[in-house]
Amino acid sequence: MEVLELKPIEKRVCAYVAKKNKDDFHEFDLVAIRDFIKKKKIDFITLDFNVDMKEFNNSELAKTLNEMNVKYFQVDIPEYAMGYIYQEIVEKTQLHNDLCDEYELMEDKDSLKGESLKNWIDMIRENIQEKEIYISLRLRPQWIVKKMLDIANKVTSEEVSFLHLVQADICEDICTQVTEYLRELEVKVVQYTKKHNIINIEF
């Protein structure tokens, strides 16, 4: 079982972060991605796609990367790493639903009991949201960065460049956090996902 530990590696690492431009992961601009890999001398690609990798392995992008001898890896938080936090969310969600049902059946919602129950419901909902945000915007990005650096560390050269491709609807939530963690670990990051960038690359 892996332990989440973030520390710089003894290599010069450059990460290029970009998003795909369509929801269907089968659709990529293969010419553009080939040119980018050659121009930037990409050693490997990390993927943050909500897909079954067995299915992805049969995609045209996977075939193209195999032809170019560029390895690709899906990076995500392991299920066990969410552990008790996820279990707590499940239990509190069930409690929240039960209390909501009880509140809806109350005849006098303006009574002291009704107001207390409503406050309890709101408190549980806020707690659930806080834990979901922690998983998605802190814990998950940290695990993604750890896996990126683990892969980079296995590359034999002292200078490593990789492309991180993110599903568009995921990117809005996570790319900034992943970039910040990488830079804190002395990784050079070129991010193409922000609207104000001079160059916006989407594959």
N, C-alpha and C positions, 0 to 999 in steps of 0.2 A: 504494500500500500504506500503510495507516494505521500510525501510530506510537503506542504506548501511552504517553500522557502525561496524568497526572491533575493538574489544577489548578482552583481555583475559577473560576467565571464571574461576570461583572459583572451578575448578576441576582439577585433574591430568589427562591429556588426552594424549593418545598415538595413533598416526595414522600410519597405515601400507599402503604404496602406492605401488600398483602393477598393471600390465597391463595384459589384456587377450591376448592369443597367436594366436588367429585366428579371421578372420573378421566376421565369423558367430557367433552371440552372443548366438546361441543355443548350440554351442559346447564348453563345459568346462570340465576340469578335476575335476569331482565332488568328487572323492576320495581325491584328494589333497586339495581341498577347504574345505571339511569337516574336515580333519585333522588339517588344518591351523586354522580354527575357534575354534576348541576345544583346541588346544595347546596355542593359543594366547588369549583365552577367549574373543573373539570378541563380543561386545555388539550390533553392527549394521554395515551395509555395505552401503557405498555410491557409486553410479554408475555414471560414466561419459561416457555414451554410446549414440550414435546417433540412438536411437530406439524409437518406440512407446511403452510406458510402458504397455498398455493394451495387446499388443502382448507379451511383455517380461514376463508378469505375468503368461503366460501359458508355459514358458520355463522350462526345467528340473532344471536349477539353481534356479529359483524362487520357484519351488516345494520343492527342497532340503532345501532352506533357511526357508520356511514355516514349514517344518517338524522339523527343528532344533529350531524353534521359534526365528529366527534371522530376524529382520526387515531390509528392504532395501529401499533406497531412491534415486531417480534420482536427481542429483544436477546440476543446470545450472543457467545462468543469466536469470532473468525474461525478457520477451519481452519489458515490459514498461520501464525497466531500461536502455535499449539502446536508447529509446526515440528519442530525437532530433538528436542525433549523427547518428543513423541509417538513419533517414529521410534525413539528410544532405548528407550522402554517396549516397543515391538513387538519390537525385537531382543533385549532382555533377557528378555522373556517367552518367546521361542523358546528362548533359551539355558537358561532355568530349566526349561522342559519337557524339553529334551534331557537335562539333568543328572539330573532326576527319573527319567527312563526308565533312565538308566545306573545310578542308585542302586538302583532296584528290581531290577535284574538281578544286583546284587552278591550273592554267596553269604555273604561275611563282612562284614556291615554294621558290626560292632563293631571292625573293624580300624582302624589309624591312617588308612589310605586312605579307609575308609568314613566315619569321623568327619570327616575333612577335607572330603570331598565334601558331607556333610550340612551342615557349617558354611558352605560356599560357597553351597549352595542357599538356606539361610536368609538369608544376607547379600544375595543377589540379590533374593529376595522382598521383603525390607525396603526395599531401594533402589527397587524398582518401586512399592511402596506409598507411599513418600515422594514420588515424582514424581507419582503419581496424585493425592495429596492436594494437592500444590502447584498442579496444574492446576485442580482442582475447587474448592479453598477459598481460593486466592489469585489466580491468573492469571485465571480465568474471572470472578470477581466484579469484578476491576479493569476488565476489558473491558466488562462490563455497565454499570458506573458511567460509564465514558468515553462509551459510546454514549448513555446517558441525558442526560448534560450536553451532548453534541453536539446532540441534538434540542432540548433546552431553549434552547440558545443561538440556535437559529433562530426561536424564537417571538418575535414582534415586541414584545410587551409586556415591561415590566421586572419584573413579578411573574409567575411561572410556577408552576402546580400540575399535577402529573401523578400518575396512578395506576399502580403497578407490580403487575401480577397474576402470581402465581407458581403453577405446578403444585404441588399439595400435597406430593407425594413429593420434589420438588426443594427445596421451601422449607425443610425441616428442615436441610438441609446448607448452604444458601447465603444465606438472608435476613439472618442476623446479620452476615455479612461485608459484604454489600452495604450494609446500614444503617450500619455502622461507617465504611466508605469515604466514603459520602455525607456523613455528619456531619463527617468530617475535612475535607471540601471545602466546609464552611459551608452545607450544605443542611439545611433543617429536615425531619426525617423523623418521620412518624406511622406506627408499625408496629402492625398489627393481627394479627400472626401468632403472638405468644407466648401461652401458656396463662394466664399471670398477668395479662394485660392486663385493665383494667376493661371495655373494649369489645372484643369479638372479632367482626370482620366477615369473613364468607366469602361469596363470590358464587357 
